[in-house]
Amino acid sequence: MGQEEKLNLAAFEGREIRKALHAGEWWFSIIDVIEALVGGDRPRKYWNDLKKKLIAEGYFEVSEKIGQLKMLAPDGKQRLTDCANTETLFRVIQSIPSPKVEPLKRWLAKVGKERLDEIENPELSMARMQELYEKKGYPKEWIDKRLRGIAVRQDLTDEWKARGVASSVEFAILTNEIMQGTFDLKVDEYKQVKSLARENLRDHMTDIELILTMLGEATTTKLHRDRDSQGIAPLKKDAKDGGAVAGRTRKDIEKQSGKPVISTENFKQLKSGPAKRLKKTDE
């Protein structure tokens, strides 16, 4: 849904809450919100029981106010999940007995306002992304490349939308063509190499992996424009060709260095504070 999936994970008191842009505003995963408020290992059952309670209390519009949006599930797949905008979430969480309700309401209001600010000044969005990565402890040099990669990705997805790509499945197909050409791996396969599940693959790439990803996507964007490609079949060919350009560069780097570019390293164990290097999965 835009800028590298709009960094669709927000953090509330250390808990990740999935969010997505819908109709110009943030919508949040209700399951994630409930998990952040009450914990436990059965947030879905808690939500089902809560829906019945809300209706019993007279909130008959609850079903109308809740929407199902596709979000990244723990298994790495895009799956439909119950979501609500800020206004509806305020009503839902009022019925949850938790001392975290008021802090969460303030957090939701802040996130919503940030979205309005970003619409008027897109540079704010990039600044907030940089701040988020800094708080997580990513190195500055890595952050610079990551933010540039987000801009390159946004440029590409805008082209896809303008040229007839409509579904998330088609976006995934085109992305996999570029990744396959660049790294000889599809996204899910690459995640397995890095021992990732729900995490965003690009947030766990090394500098050179990010650069090659940018090269494949920037080349694909240029091919779309130069060839004026329209529709999924021509766009898929461009994606394959763009990925192949980056793939040849990767192979040349590997030939010159004598080492593989694809790394099992990731940022999974990264904590707040200075970060000098990637953490290995076996540490």
Secondary structure, 3 states (H helix, E strand, C coil): CCHHHHCCEEEECCEEEEEEEECCEEEEEHHHHHHHHHCCCCHHHHHHHHHHHHHHCCCCCHHHHCEEEEEECCCCCEEEEEEEEHHHHHHHHCCCCCCCHHHHHHHHHHHHHHHHHHHHCHHHHHHHHHHHHHHHCCCHHHHHHHHHHHHHHHHHHHHHHHCCCCCHHHHHHHHHHHHHHHHCCCHHHHHHHCCCCCCCHHHHCCHHHHHHHHHHHHHHHHHHHHHCCCCHHHHHHHHHHHHHHHHHHHHHHHHHHCCCCCCCCECCCCCCCCCCCCECCCC
